[in-house]
Amino acid sequence: MNFNFQESIQILEKTPQTLHYFLTNLSDSWLHCNEGDGTWNPKEVIEHLIEAEKTNWVSRTEAILDPDKDSHFEPFNRFSHLNQKPRSIEESIAEFQSIRFNNLNKLRTMVTSSSDFDKVGIHPELGPITLGQLISTWVVHDLTHITQIARVMAKRYNDDVGPWSSYLSILQK
């Protein structure tokens, strides 16, 4: 197993900064590009990350660690962000940064022992999930969406790179 709590925190702390540096002060053409119908643009990905911060990771951690709570996870609506009122990317990222900062502080106080990572909650579709698996998924979820944003933006220039497209793996998928 490669899971390491402190290393996980390193990635989770850096995600908001990474997105801030990558996406702020860009044109709407970059922020609204997508891969076609039913796909998300970079702004929508940020809104999705905000919803996950509000309703997913910490509430599920509490369900696992708090003996007074039901260990069954509430379902997470992965698409609720699509109904958000439009706002600037800077406003969205600032909210994401704030919520993530608070969530990581909560996480640090909730985890009191390495044995906590073996404690189990019940996912509505996947069944038993350990806290270690949940935190690992949180990290990989961040990395997945960072990759998604980069891929969507790269594909905006798919036709413009000409014959080099065969050398650019990000355009191959």
HELIX and SHEET records of a PDB file:
HELIX    1   1 PHE A    5  LEU A   23  1                                  19    
HELIX    2   2 ASP A   28  LEU A   31  1                                   4    
HELIX    3   3 PRO A   42  THR A   55  1                                  14    
HELIX    4   4 TRP A   57  LEU A   65  1                                   9    
HELIX    5   5 SER A   80  ASN A   83  5                                   4    
HELIX    6   6 ILE A   89  MET A  110  1                                  22    
HELIX    7   7 SER A  114  ASP A  118  5                                   5    
HELIX    8   8 LEU A  131  LYS A  155  1                                  25    
HELIX    9   9 GLY A  162  TYR A  167  5                                   6    
HELIX   10  10 SER A  169  LEU A  171  5                                   3    
SHEET    1   A 2 VAL A 120  HIS A 123  0                                        
SHEET    2   A 2 GLY A 127  THR A 130 -1                                        
END                                                                             
